[in-house]
Amino acid sequence: MSTLSTKARMAYRRAVGMLPDRLSVPLRPTDRKFELADVPPPVEAPMGDTRLYTAPANFAAQGYQWARAAERLPGVGAVNMQYRASGDFGFPADYSVSERVFLNSGTWARRQRDAVADGFTHVIFEAERPIFGLEFERFPEREARWLQVRGLQVGLASLGTDLRLPSRHAQLDRWSPFRDGDRAWIADLETKALRNRGLFERLGVPSFVATPELLGDWPDAVWLPIVIDPSDWHSDREALTGGAPVVLHAPTNPAVKGTALIEPVVERLSADGLIDYQRIVKVPASEMPERYAQADVVLDQFALGIYATTSIEAMAAGRLVVAHLHDQVRDHIREVTGLDAPIVEATPDTIGEVLRDVAARPEHYREIAQRGPDYVEAVHNGALASRVLAPFLGKGTRTRSDA
């Protein structure tokens, strides 16, 4: 295979992919083989006159949670799908398939394609990624148009780096990771974002963004709030009730979170005994509620100007969240919900000053932390996301909880 041209290799892979798995697997290179027993049956459609399929990213369980939000609407059933890599965080999913099967099984791809087309009425592509593996050569636009021809309604949901243009963001924020970051990394993100922007333009379908900041990249989109189950994160322990505050930072992507910009200051404060700083890496999702319960303060991100799942989970636990938010983000949330996000503003320039003040005035900041659970219940428990999804699903704005 190494002597074949790229075009020939692609043709060979397409030809192999068209074969049944029992015939194609022996023909595949080692890194593309999979066990036939690992190929799941196709997805089953839920009950309901409106049936939503959302796939395939499920970042921070958002595909799963948006499916649950959709099911608040009368007559709606929903299923989320995720392909799972070896380093998966274990987020819940209605339907999952291994990444190797997703990328290499022609049998699975064809069966899944037909099951979705026959059983569902609406599909949301998460992060503009393909949902049928190699069946359409991993081109989501081909998949979307194939579904549209068969009468399904299609939507797009952006979750962040898939749509955020580094060149635009770098002009917005002096702390942007796209100003001084690795040039190749930035160029790759720019290329992907421009490609996905083209998909938004050509499809012209309803579009959603998980954070308000992304509206600057695609103004025609609607903010679809991140959803969590607040009860999963509830803690009876009050924050900031004694001793040096335990300050937690859990950066899934330190370059994007701005970890290097704040950590020298935070570590000095910890060495001085003013705070107890704890940085955690690659902790399974199931262990995070206990980690938050033991903390007083959660540092989210200081480079993008947004808040996301980490902040929401921490607020639900009653922890004090400190992060850098753009005014546009705070203003949009206030305009949509009438509420102010109870997140303490800090930048890499001010993080030391803010944490010193937290340690000096715990009662003041405890009151801010105590507003977190109510804010999450109002904005991120799924009810608002349900109302946002309602027009796309043909259900107006009435949810079951409103009935």
C-alpha positions as a Markdown table, in Angstrom:
| # | Residue | x | y | z |
|---|---|---|---|---|
| 1 | Met | 0.0 | 0.0 | 0.0 |
| 2 | Ser | 2.9 | 2.4 | 0.7 |
| 3 | Thr | 3.7 | 2.5 | -3.1 |
| 4 | Leu | 0.2 | 3.6 | -4.0 |
| 5 | Ser | -0.6 | 7.2 | -4.6 |
| 6 | Thr | -3.0 | 9.0 | -2.3 |
| 7 | Lys | -5.8 | 8.8 | -4.9 |
| 8 | Ala | -5.2 | 5.1 | -5.3 |
| 9 | Arg | -5.3 | 4.5 | -1.6 |
| 10 | Met | -8.5 | 6.4 | -1.2 |
| 11 | Ala | -10.1 | 4.4 | -4.1 |
| 12 | Tyr | -8.9 | 1.1 | -2.5 |
| 13 | Arg | -10.4 | 2.1 | 0.9 |
| 14 | Arg | -13.7 | 3.0 | -0.8 |
| 15 | Ala | -13.8 | -0.3 | -2.5 |
| 16 | Val | -13.0 | -2.2 | 0.7 |
| 17 | Gly | -15.6 | -0.2 | 2.6 |
| 18 | Met | -18.3 | -1.2 | 0.2 |
| 19 | Leu | -17.8 | -4.9 | 1.1 |
| 20 | Pro | -19.5 | -6.5 | 4.0 |
| 21 | Asp | -17.4 | -6.3 | 7.1 |
| 22 | Arg | -16.8 | -10.1 | 7.1 |
| 23 | Leu | -15.0 | -9.6 | 3.8 |
| 24 | Ser | -13.5 | -6.2 | 4.3 |
| 25 | Val | -11.8 | -6.7 | 7.7 |
| 26 | Pro | -9.2 | -9.2 | 6.5 |
| 27 | Leu | -8.2 | -6.7 | 3.7 |
| 28 | Arg | -7.6 | -3.8 | 6.0 |
| 29 | Pro | -4.3 | -2.7 | 7.5 |
| 30 | Thr | -3.8 | -3.5 | 11.2 |
| 31 | Asp | -4.7 | 0.0 | 12.4 |
| 32 | Arg | -8.0 | -0.2 | 10.6 |
| 33 | Lys | -9.1 | -3.6 | 11.7 |
| 34 | Phe | -11.9 | -4.2 | 14.3 |
| 35 | Glu | -13.7 | -7.1 | 15.8 |
| 36 | Leu | -17.0 | -8.0 | 14.1 |
| 37 | Ala | -18.5 | -8.6 | 17.5 |
| 38 | Asp | -17.9 | -4.9 | 18.3 |
| 39 | Val | -20.3 | -3.7 | 15.5 |
| 40 | Pro | -23.5 | -2.8 | 17.2 |
| 41 | Pro | -27.0 | -3.1 | 15.6 |
| 42 | Pro | -28.3 | 0.2 | 14.1 |
| 43 | Val | -29.9 | 2.8 | 16.3 |
| 44 | Glu | -33.6 | 2.4 | 17.1 |
| 45 | Ala | -35.9 | 5.4 | 16.7 |
| 46 | Pro | -37.7 | 6.6 | 19.8 |
| 47 | Met | -41.5 | 7.1 | 20.2 |
| 48 | Gly | -43.0 | 10.4 | 19.2 |
| 49 | Asp | -44.3 | 12.2 | 16.1 |
| 50 | Thr | -41.1 | 14.2 | 16.2 |
| 51 | Arg | -37.9 | 12.1 | 16.5 |
| 52 | Leu | -34.5 | 13.9 | 16.9 |
| 53 | Tyr | -31.1 | 12.3 | 16.3 |
| 54 | Thr | -28.1 | 14.3 | 17.5 |
| 55 | Ala | -24.6 | 13.1 | 16.8 |
| 56 | Pro | -21.7 | 12.4 | 16.9 |
| 57 | Ala | -19.5 | 14.4 | 19.3 |
| 58 | Asn | -21.3 | 14.5 | 22.7 |
| 59 | Phe | -18.7 | 16.8 | 24.1 |
| 60 | Ala | -19.2 | 17.1 | 27.9 |
| 61 | Ala | -22.4 | 15.0 | 27.3 |
| 62 | Gln | -24.1 | 17.9 | 25.5 |
| 63 | Gly | -25.5 | 15.7 | 22.7 |
| 64 | Tyr | -27.1 | 13.6 | 25.4 |
| 65 | Gln | -28.3 | 16.6 | 27.4 |
| 66 | Trp | -29.8 | 18.4 | 24.4 |
| 67 | Ala | -31.7 | 15.2 | 23.5 |
| 68 | Arg | -33.2 | 15.2 | 27.0 |
| 69 | Ala | -34.0 | 18.9 | 26.7 |
| 70 | Ala | -35.8 | 18.1 | 23.4 |
| 71 | Glu | -37.9 | 15.4 | 25.1 |
| 72 | Arg | -39.4 | 18.0 | 27.4 |
| 73 | Leu | -41.4 | 19.1 | 24.3 |
| 74 | Pro | -44.7 | 17.3 | 23.7 |
| 75 | Gly | -44.6 | 14.5 | 21.2 |
| 76 | Val | -40.8 | 14.6 | 20.9 |
| 77 | Gly | -38.5 | 11.6 | 21.3 |
| 78 | Ala | -34.7 | 12.0 | 21.0 |
| 79 | Val | -31.6 | 9.8 | 20.7 |
| 80 | Asn | -28.0 | 11.0 | 20.9 |
| 81 | Met | -25.1 | 9.1 | 19.3 |
| 82 | Gln | -21.4 | 9.2 | 20.2 |
| 83 | Tyr | -18.4 | 7.5 | 18.8 |
| 84 | Arg | -16.0 | 6.7 | 21.6 |
| 85 | Ala | -12.2 | 6.9 | 21.4 |
| 86 | Ser | -9.8 | 5.0 | 23.7 |
| 87 | Gly | -9.4 | 8.1 | 26.0 |
| 88 | Asp | -13.1 | 8.6 | 26.4 |
| 89 | Phe | -14.3 | 10.5 | 29.5 |
| 90 | Gly | -17.3 | 8.2 | 29.9 |
| 91 | Phe | -20.0 | 10.7 | 29.3 |
| 92 | Pro | -23.5 | 9.2 | 29.1 |
| 93 | Ala | -24.9 | 8.5 | 25.6 |
| 94 | Asp | -28.0 | 6.9 | 24.3 |
| 95 | Tyr | -26.2 | 5.1 | 21.6 |
| 96 | Ser | -22.4 | 4.6 | 21.2 |
| 97 | Val | -20.0 | 2.9 | 18.8 |
| 98 | Ser | -16.2 | 2.5 | 19.1 |
| 99 | Glu | -14.2 | 5.0 | 17.0 |
| 100 | Arg | -12.6 | 2.2 | 15.1 |
| 101 | Val | -15.9 | 0.7 | 14.0 |
| 102 | Phe | -17.3 | 4.2 | 13.3 |
| 103 | Leu | -14.3 | 5.0 | 11.0 |
| 104 | Asn | -14.0 | 1.6 | 9.3 |
| 105 | Ser | -17.1 | -0.4 | 9.2 |
| 106 | Gly | -19.1 | -0.1 | 6.0 |
| 107 | Thr | -21.8 | -2.4 | 7.2 |
| 108 | Trp | -22.4 | -0.3 | 10.3 |
| 109 | Ala | -22.4 | 2.9 | 8.3 |
| 110 | Arg | -25.0 | 1.7 | 5.8 |
| 111 | Arg | -27.3 | 0.2 | 8.4 |
| 112 | Gln | -27.0 | 3.3 | 10.6 |
| 113 | Arg | -27.7 | 5.6 | 7.6 |
| 114 | Asp | -30.8 | 3.7 | 6.7 |
| 115 | Ala | -32.0 | 3.5 | 10.3 |
| 116 | Val | -31.7 | 7.3 | 10.8 |
| 117 | Ala | -33.4 | 8.1 | 7.5 |
| 118 | Asp | -36.3 | 5.7 | 8.1 |
| 119 | Gly | -36.8 | 6.3 | 11.8 |
| 120 | Phe | -36.1 | 10.0 | 12.5 |
| 121 | Thr | -37.6 | 13.3 | 11.5 |
| 122 | His | -34.8 | 15.7 | 12.6 |
| 123 | Val | -31.0 | 15.5 | 12.8 |
| 124 | Ile | -28.5 | 17.8 | 14.5 |
| 125 | Phe | -24.9 | 17.6 | 13.4 |
| 126 | Glu | -22.7 | 18.4 | 16.4 |
| 127 | Ala | -19.5 | 20.3 | 15.7 |
| 128 | Glu | -20.1 | 19.8 | 11.9 |
| 129 | Arg | -18.7 | 16.3 | 12.1 |
| 130 | Pro | -19.8 | 13.4 | 9.9 |
| 131 | Ile | -22.4 | 11.0 | 11.5 |
| 132 | Phe | -22.3 | 8.0 | 9.3 |
| 133 | Gly | -18.6 | 7.1 | 9.4 |
| 134 | Leu | -17.2 | 6.3 | 5.9 |
| 135 | Glu | -20.5 | 5.9 | 4.1 |
| 136 | Phe | -20.2 | 9.4 | 2.6 |
| 137 | Glu | -16.4 | 9.5 | 2.8 |
| 138 | Arg | -16.8 | 11.5 | 6.0 |
| 139 | Phe | -18.3 | 14.5 | 4.3 |
| 140 | Pro | -21.1 | 15.9 | 6.5 |
| 141 | Glu | -22.5 | 18.1 | 3.7 |
| 142 | Arg | -23.2 | 15.0 | 1.6 |
| 143 | Glu | -24.8 | 13.3 | 4.6 |
| 144 | Ala | -27.0 | 16.4 | 5.3 |
| 145 | Arg | -28.2 | 16.7 | 1.8 |
| 146 | Trp | -28.9 | 13.0 | 1.5 |
| 147 | Leu | -31.1 | 13.3 | 4.6 |
| 148 | Gln | -32.8 | 16.4 | 3.3 |
| 149 | Val | -33.8 | 14.6 | 0.1 |
| 150 | Arg | -35.5 | 12.0 | 2.2 |
| 151 | Gly | -37.5 | 14.6 | 4.1 |
| 152 | Leu | -35.6 | 15.0 | 7.3 |
| 153 | Gln | -35.0 | 18.4 | 8.8 |
| 154 | Val | -31.3 | 19.2 | 9.5 |
| 155 | Gly | -29.6 | 21.5 | 11.9 |
| 156 | Leu | -26.1 | 22.4 | 12.9 |
| 157 | Ala | -24.7 | 22.9 | 16.4 |
| 158 | Ser | -21.3 | 24.4 | 17.1 |
| 159 | Leu | -19.5 | 23.8 | 20.3 |
| 160 | Gly | -16.4 | 26.0 | 20.0 |
| 161 | Thr | -13.2 | 25.5 | 18.1 |
| 162 | Asp | -15.2 | 24.0 | 15.2 |
| 163 | Leu | -16.5 | 27.5 | 14.3 |
| 164 | Arg | -14.4 | 30.0 | 16.3 |
| 165 | Leu | -12.1 | 31.9 | 13.9 |
| 166 | Pro | -8.7 | 32.4 | 15.6 |
| 167 | Ser | -8.1 | 35.5 | 13.4 |
| 168 | Arg | -11.3 | 37.1 | 14.7 |
| 169 | His | -10.8 | 36.2 | 18.3 |
| 170 | Ala | -7.2 | 37.4 | 18.3 |
| 171 | Gln | -8.6 | 40.9 | 17.5 |
| 172 | Leu | -11.1 | 40.8 | 20.4 |
| 173 | Asp | -9.0 | 39.9 | 23.4 |
| 174 | Arg | -5.4 | 40.6 | 24.4 |
| 175 | Trp | -5.4 | 37.3 | 26.2 |
| 176 | Ser | -6.6 | 35.3 | 23.2 |
| 177 | Pro | -4.6 | 32.0 | 22.8 |
| 178 | Phe | -4.5 | 32.7 | 19.1 |
| 179 | Arg | -2.2 | 35.7 | 19.4 |
| 180 | Asp | 1.0 | 34.0 | 20.5 |
| 181 | Gly | 0.1 | 30.3 | 20.3 |
| 182 | Asp | 1.7 | 27.7 | 18.0 |
| 183 | Arg | 1.4 | 28.9 | 14.4 |
| 184 | Ala | 0.7 | 25.5 | 13.0 |
| 185 | Trp | -2.0 | 24.9 | 15.6 |
| 186 | Ile | -3.6 | 28.3 | 14.9 |
| 187 | Ala | -3.5 | 27.8 | 11.2 |
| 188 | Asp | -5.1 | 24.4 | 11.5 |
| 189 | Leu | -8.0 | 25.8 | 13.6 |
| 190 | Glu | -8.5 | 28.7 | 11.2 |
| 191 | Thr | -8.7 | 26.3 | 8.2 |
| 192 | Lys | -11.2 | 24.1 | 10.0 |
| 193 | Ala | -13.3 | 27.0 | 11.1 |
| 194 | Leu | -13.4 | 28.5 | 7.6 |
| 195 | Arg | -14.4 | 25.1 | 6.2 |
| 196 | Asn | -17.2 | 24.8 | 8.7 |
| 197 | Arg | -18.3 | 28.3 | 8.1 |
| 198 | Gly | -18.7 | 27.3 | 4.4 |
| 199 | Leu | -20.9 | 24.4 | 5.5 |
| 200 | Phe | -23.1 | 26.8 | 7.4 |
| 201 | Glu | -23.3 | 29.1 | 4.4 |
| 202 | Arg | -24.1 | 26.3 | 1.8 |
| 203 | Leu | -26.6 | 24.4 | 3.9 |
| 204 | Gly | -28.5 | 27.4 | 5.2 |
| 205 | Val | -30.2 | 25.3 | 7.9 |
| 206 | Pro | -31.1 | 26.3 | 11.5 |
| 207 | Ser | -28.0 | 26.7 | 13.5 |
| 208 | Phe | -27.1 | 26.7 | 17.2 |
| 209 | Val | -24.0 | 27.7 | 19.2 |
| 210 | Ala | -23.2 | 26.4 | 22.7 |
| 211 | Thr | -21.7 | 29.7 | 24.0 |
| 212 | Pro | -22.8 | 33.3 | 23.2 |
| 213 | Glu | -19.3 | 34.3 | 22.1 |
| 214 | Leu | -19.7 | 32.1 | 19.0 |
| 215 | Leu | -22.5 | 34.4 | 17.7 |
| 216 | Gly | -19.7 | 36.7 | 16.6 |
| 217 | Asp | -18.6 | 33.9 | 14.3 |
| 218 | Trp | -22.1 | 33.1 | 13.0 |
| 219 | Pro | -24.6 | 35.8 | 13.8 |
| 220 | Asp | -27.5 | 33.8 | 12.3 |
| 221 | Ala | -27.2 | 31.2 | 14.9 |
| 222 | Val | -29.2 | 30.9 | 18.2 |
| 223 | Trp | -27.6 | 30.4 | 21.6 |
| 224 | Leu | -28.4 | 26.8 | 22.7 |
| 225 | Pro | -27.3 | 26.8 | 26.3 |
| 226 | Ile | -25.1 | 24.0 | 27.7 |
| 227 | Val | -27.2 | 21.7 | 29.8 |
| 228 | Ile | -26.4 | 19.7 | 33.0 |
| 229 | Asp | -28.5 | 17.9 | 35.6 |
| 230 | Pro | -28.0 | 20.2 | 38.6 |
| 231 | Ser | -28.8 | 17.4 | 41.0 |
| 232 | Asp | -25.7 | 15.6 | 39.9 |
| 233 | Trp | -23.5 | 18.4 | 41.2 |
| 234 | His | -25.4 | 19.5 | 44.4 |
| 235 | Ser | -23.2 | 19.8 | 47.5 |
| 236 | Asp | -24.4 | 20.4 | 51.0 |
| 237 | Arg | -21.0 | 21.9 | 52.0 |
| 238 | Glu | -20.9 | 25.6 | 51.8 |
| 239 | Ala | -18.0 | 27.2 | 50.1 |
| 240 | Leu | -15.5 | 29.6 | 51.8 |
| 241 | Thr | -16.4 | 28.6 | 55.4 |
| 242 | Gly | -13.0 | 28.4 | 56.9 |
| 243 | Gly | -9.3 | 28.2 | 56.4 |
| 244 | Ala | -7.3 | 28.8 | 53.2 |
| 245 | Pro | -9.7 | 28.6 | 50.2 |
| 246 | Val | -9.2 | 25.4 | 48.2 |
| 247 | Val | -8.8 | 26.6 | 44.6 |
| 248 | Leu | -9.4 | 24.1 | 41.8 |
| 249 | His | -8.4 | 24.3 | 38.2 |
| 250 | Ala | -9.2 | 21.4 | 35.8 |
| 251 | Pro | -8.1 | 22.5 | 32.3 |
| 252 | Thr | -9.0 | 20.0 | 29.6 |
| 253 | Asn | -7.0 | 22.1 | 27.2 |
| 254 | Pro | -4.5 | 24.3 | 29.1 |
| 255 | Ala | -3.6 | 26.3 | 26.0 |
| 256 | Val | -7.2 | 27.4 | 25.4 |
| 257 | Lys | -8.0 | 27.8 | 29.1 |
| 258 | Gly | -5.1 | 30.2 | 29.6 |
| 259 | Thr | -3.5 | 28.1 | 32.3 |
| 260 | Ala | 0.0 | 29.2 | 31.7 |
| 261 | Leu | -1.1 | 32.8 | 32.0 |
| 262 | Ile | -2.5 | 32.4 | 35.5 |
| 263 | Glu | -0.7 | 29.5 | 37.1 |
| 264 | Pro | 2.6 | 31.3 | 38.1 |
| 265 | Val | 0.6 | 33.8 | 40.2 |
| 266 | Val | -1.8 | 31.1 | 41.6 |
| 267 | Glu | 1.1 | 28.8 | 42.6 |
| 268 | Arg | 2.9 | 31.7 | 44.4 |
| 269 | Leu | -0.3 | 32.4 | 46.4 |
| 270 | Ser | -0.5 | 28.7 | 47.2 |
| 271 | Ala | 3.1 | 28.6 | 48.3 |
| 272 | Asp | 2.5 | 31.5 | 50.6 |
| 273 | Gly | -0.4 | 29.7 | 52.2 |
| 274 | Leu | -3.0 | 32.2 | 51.1 |
| 275 | Ile | -4.8 | 29.5 | 49.1 |
| 276 | Asp | -4.6 | 25.8 | 48.6 |
| 277 | Tyr | -4.2 | 25.4 | 44.8 |
| 278 | Gln | -5.1 | 22.0 | 43.2 |
| 279 | Arg | -4.8 | 21.4 | 39.4 |
| 280 | Ile | -6.4 | 18.2 | 38.2 |
| 281 | Val | -5.9 | 16.5 | 34.9 |
| 282 | Lys | -7.9 | 13.8 | 33.1 |
| 283 | Val | -10.2 | 12.9 | 36.0 |
| 284 | Pro | -13.2 | 10.8 | 34.9 |
| 285 | Ala | -16.4 | 12.6 | 34.7 |
| 286 | Ser | -17.9 | 10.4 | 37.5 |
| 287 | Glu | -15.3 | 11.8 | 40.0 |
| 288 | Met | -15.8 | 15.5 | 39.3 |
| 289 | Pro | -18.8 | 16.1 | 41.6 |
| 290 | Glu | -16.7 | 15.0 | 44.6 |
| 291 | Arg | -13.8 | 17.2 | 43.5 |
| 292 | Tyr | -16.0 | 20.2 | 43.3 |
| 293 | Ala | -17.6 | 19.5 | 46.6 |
| 294 | Gln | -14.1 | 19.6 | 48.3 |
| 295 | Ala | -13.2 | 22.9 | 46.6 |
| 296 | Asp | -14.1 | 26.5 | 47.5 |
| 297 | Val | -13.2 | 28.2 | 44.3 |
| 298 | Val | -13.0 | 26.9 | 40.7 |
| 299 | Leu | -10.9 | 28.7 | 38.1 |
| 300 | Asp | -12.3 | 28.1 | 34.6 |
| 301 | Gln | -10.7 | 29.9 | 31.7 |
| 302 | Phe | -8.9 | 33.2 | 31.2 |
| 303 | Ala | -8.3 | 33.4 | 27.4 |
| 304 | Leu | -11.5 | 32.8 | 25.5 |
| 305 | Gly | -13.9 | 35.2 | 27.3 |
| 306 | Ile | -16.6 | 32.6 | 27.8 |
| 307 | Tyr | -17.8 | 30.2 | 30.4 |
| 308 | Ala | -18.8 | 26.6 | 29.7 |
| 309 | Thr | -19.4 | 23.3 | 31.3 |
| 310 | Thr | -16.8 | 23.6 | 34.0 |
| 311 | Ser | -18.2 | 26.8 | 35.3 |
| 312 | Ile | -21.8 | 25.5 | 35.1 |
| 313 | Glu | -21.0 | 22.4 | 37.1 |
| 314 | Ala | -19.1 | 24.4 | 39.7 |
| 315 | Met | -21.9 | 26.9 | 40.1 |
| 316 | Ala | -24.4 | 24.1 | 40.5 |
| 317 | Ala | -22.2 | 22.8 | 43.4 |
| 318 | Gly | -22.3 | 26.2 | 45.0 |
| 319 | Arg | -18.6 | 26.9 | 44.3 |
| 320 | Leu | -17.3 | 30.4 | 43.6 |
| 321 | Val | -16.3 | 30.5 | 39.9 |
| 322 | Val | -13.6 | 32.9 | 38.7 |
| 323 | Ala | -13.1 | 33.4 | 35.0 |
| 324 | His | -12.6 | 35.9 | 32.2 |
| 325 | Leu | -15.9 | 36.7 | 30.4 |
| 326 | His | -16.4 | 39.1 | 27.5 |
| 327 | Asp | -19.0 | 41.9 | 28.0 |
| 328 | Gln | -20.8 | 40.5 | 24.9 |
| 329 | Val | -21.3 | 37.2 | 26.7 |
| 330 | Arg | -22.6 | 38.8 | 29.9 |
| 331 | Asp | -24.8 | 41.2 | 27.9 |
| 332 | His | -26.3 | 38.4 | 25.7 |
| 333 | Ile | -27.1 | 36.2 | 28.7 |
| 334 | Arg | -28.7 | 39.2 | 30.5 |
| 335 | Glu | -30.8 | 40.0 | 27.4 |
| 336 | Val | -32.0 | 36.5 | 26.9 |
| 337 | Thr | -32.6 | 35.4 | 30.6 |
| 338 | Gly | -32.8 | 38.7 | 32.6 |
| 339 | Leu | -30.0 | 37.3 | 34.8 |
| 340 | Asp | -26.4 | 38.2 | 35.6 |
| 341 | Ala | -24.0 | 35.3 | 35.5 |
| 342 | Pro | -22.6 | 34.9 | 39.1 |
| 343 | Ile | -19.0 | 34.5 | 37.9 |
| 344 | Val | -16.3 | 36.7 | 39.3 |
| 345 | Glu | -14.3 | 38.5 | 36.6 |
| 346 | Ala | -10.6 | 38.1 | 36.5 |
| 347 | Thr | -7.9 | 38.3 | 33.9 |
| 348 | Pro | -4.3 | 37.1 | 34.0 |
| 349 | Asp | -3.4 | 40.6 | 35.2 |
| 350 | Thr | -5.9 | 40.6 | 38.0 |
| 351 | Ile | -6.2 | 37.0 | 39.1 |
| 352 | Gly | -3.8 | 37.5 | 42.0 |
| 353 | Glu | -5.6 | 40.5 | 43.3 |
| 354 | Val | -9.0 | 38.7 | 43.0 |
| 355 | Leu | -7.8 | 35.6 | 44.9 |
| 356 | Arg | -6.3 | 37.7 | 47.6 |
| 357 | Asp | -9.6 | 39.5 | 48.0 |
| 358 | Val | -11.5 | 36.2 | 48.1 |
| 359 | Ala | -9.2 | 35.0 | 50.9 |
| 360 | Ala | -9.7 | 38.4 | 52.8 |
| 361 | Arg | -13.5 | 38.7 | 52.3 |
| 362 | Pro | -14.9 | 35.1 | 52.2 |
| 363 | Glu | -18.4 | 36.2 | 53.3 |
| 364 | His | -18.8 | 38.5 | 50.4 |
| 365 | Tyr | -17.7 | 35.9 | 47.9 |
| 366 | Arg | -19.7 | 33.2 | 49.6 |
| 367 | Glu | -22.9 | 35.1 | 48.8 |
| 368 | Ile | -21.9 | 35.1 | 45.1 |
| 369 | Ala | -21.2 | 31.4 | 45.2 |
| 370 | Gln | -24.6 | 30.8 | 46.8 |
| 371 | Arg | -26.3 | 32.4 | 43.8 |
| 372 | Gly | -24.8 | 29.7 | 41.5 |
| 373 | Pro | -27.3 | 26.9 | 41.9 |
| 374 | Asp | -30.3 | 29.1 | 41.3 |
| 375 | Tyr | -28.7 | 30.5 | 38.2 |
| 376 | Val | -27.9 | 27.1 | 36.8 |
| 377 | Glu | -31.5 | 26.0 | 37.5 |
| 378 | Ala | -32.8 | 28.9 | 35.5 |
| 379 | Val | -30.4 | 28.8 | 32.6 |
| 380 | His | -28.7 | 25.4 | 32.3 |
| 381 | Asn | -31.2 | 22.8 | 33.6 |
| 382 | Gly | -32.6 | 22.1 | 30.1 |
| 383 | Ala | -35.8 | 24.1 | 30.2 |
| 384 | Leu | -34.2 | 27.1 | 28.3 |
| 385 | Ala | -32.5 | 24.7 | 25.8 |
| 386 | Ser | -35.9 | 23.1 | 25.2 |
| 387 | Arg | -37.5 | 26.4 | 24.3 |
| 388 | Val | -34.6 | 27.2 | 22.0 |
| 389 | Leu | -35.0 | 23.8 | 20.2 |
| 390 | Ala | -38.8 | 24.1 | 19.9 |
| 391 | Pro | -39.0 | 26.1 | 16.7 |
| 392 | Phe | -36.6 | 23.8 | 14.9 |
| 393 | Leu | -38.7 | 20.8 | 16.0 |
| 394 | Gly | -41.9 | 22.4 | 15.0 |
| 395 | Lys | -43.2 | 22.7 | 18.6 |
| 396 | Gly | -43.5 | 26.4 | 19.1 |
| 397 | Thr | -42.2 | 27.3 | 22.5 |
| 398 | Arg | -44.4 | 25.3 | 24.9 |
| 399 | Thr | -42.6 | 22.6 | 27.0 |
| 400 | Arg | -44.0 | 19.9 | 29.1 |
| 401 | Ser | -42.9 | 21.7 | 32.2 |
| 402 | Asp | -45.0 | 24.7 | 31.1 |
| 403 | Ala | -48.2 | 22.5 | 30.8 |
